[in-house]
Amino acid sequence: YSGGAVSESVLGDCLRFAGVPRDSFVVATKCGRYKEGFNFSAARVTRSVDESLARLGLDYVDILHCHDIEFTNLDQIVNETIPALLKIKESGKARFIGITGLPLSIFTYVLDRVPPGSVDLVLSYCHYGINDTALVDLLPYLKSKGVGVISASPLAMGLLTDNGPPEWHPAPEQLKLACRTAADHCRKKGKHITKLAMKYSLMNNEISTVLVGMNSPEQVEENVAAAVELSTSGIDEELLHEVEAILEPVKNLTWPSGIQQA
């Protein structure tokens, strides 16, 4: 629902224009968070997937994520939303069901309470990068549940970039400052922290998919180049250790997200 769902319409137009076979690409979309606010009711998420499919011009999405679930009572997700999403899956409108959010505790809460196989994957963000590797502790649990992992925001929503984060970034000032210091250190050595951070995020084989936002063809090319470079010549270990040392005092420092769960 990026840009009030405009991105779905744009993508739908692109897919129609490209005319590529449906089985040659993977489409994921979200439900639960809308321009008008959060709504995880069975009726709204069921309507939501039909709206998405109409905009995309598709018969089904590959992944339907229940998005930012920490903004409602998690028992609603367990008792109402997930069952509704399973009906959508049974109807053939979504192949896989995912849940997303920032606090890692939301994943164990839900997965411990829904029938095995109800949730196919989780999308975690800002918890697997040079400054925060908290997701690692959860990986054995997710594997034991047969749940796939998408790790998003390997650049920590702009913290690990030369330009720095946007004004609205919720990170504590201490974390912003440390990341800025790390970015400056890389720049002084003629390197870019973005490339280092991208490579780092791709190094864990237990994380099958890394999701990064891109807003220009140049960024796509830079990220592909970083991935290719990682597979051929690896990562700059010396620079990585220096950056890790700078970020050590703020390691795994995060920020609050969602409502207070009972």
Salt bridges, closest charged atoms under 4 A:
GLU8 OE1 - ARG55 NE 2.71
ASP13 OD1 - ARG16 NH2 2.86
GLU36 OE2 - ARG44 NH2 3.72
ASP50 OD1 - LYS93 NZ 2.82
GLU51 OE1 - ARG44 NH1 3.24
GLU51 OE2 - ARG47 NE 3.43
ASP62 OD2 - ARG22 NH2 2.89
ASP62 OD1 - ARG95 NH1 2.85
ASP68 OD2 - ARG33 NH1 2.52
ASP68 OD2 - HIS67 NE2 3.35
ASP112 OD1 - LYS145 NZ 3.50
ASP120 OD2 - LYS89 NZ 3.00
ASP132 OD2 - HIS127 ND1 3.06
ASP162 OD1 - ARG187 NH1 3.20
ASP162 OD2 - HIS192 ND1 2.62
ASP184 OD1 - ARG187 NH2 2.32
GLU206 OE1 - LYS143 NZ 3.29
GLU229 OE1 - LYS195 NZ 2.92
GLU229 OE2 - LYS199 NZ 2.67
ASP236 OD2 - LYS191 NZ 2.76
GLU237 OE1 - HIS241 NE2 3.84
GLU238 OE2 - LYS189 NZ 3.92
GLU242 OE1 - HIS185 NE2 2.84
GLU242 OE1 - LYS189 NZ 2.84
GLU244 OE1 - HIS241 ND1 3.41
